[in-house]
Amino acid sequence: MEKIEQMSSTSVKTLKVNELTSLETVNKVIMFGFNYPPNFICGVWGNDTMLSNHFKSKFSAIYNRVGSDAVFNTFYCQLSDDNRELLINWIMLNYKG
């Protein structure tokens, strides 16, 4: 992806399509983090698979440790890049918030 230059408060820059898409993705993922449905892990990684069971357990342990304000971000940061990509793609296709 093309590098986005930092803009000063006086500069004007036209956003390119990939930048708008990136902004949409970031916004959607952040909002999802505050409004995730209770079964999103099964939606992303399947029902009752070894991986979904692992992630449900991990999410629950993180929730018990950090609470609702930081659970999604902490969970997301602990995923591999491949699993982050799966999660983001699922959010973009399924989250309507």
Secondary structure, DSSP 8 states (H G I E B T S, - for coil): --------TT------HHHHHHHHHHHHHHHHHHH--TTHHHHHH-TT-HHHHHHHHHHHHHHHHH-TTTHHHHHHHHS-HHHHHHHHHHHHHH---
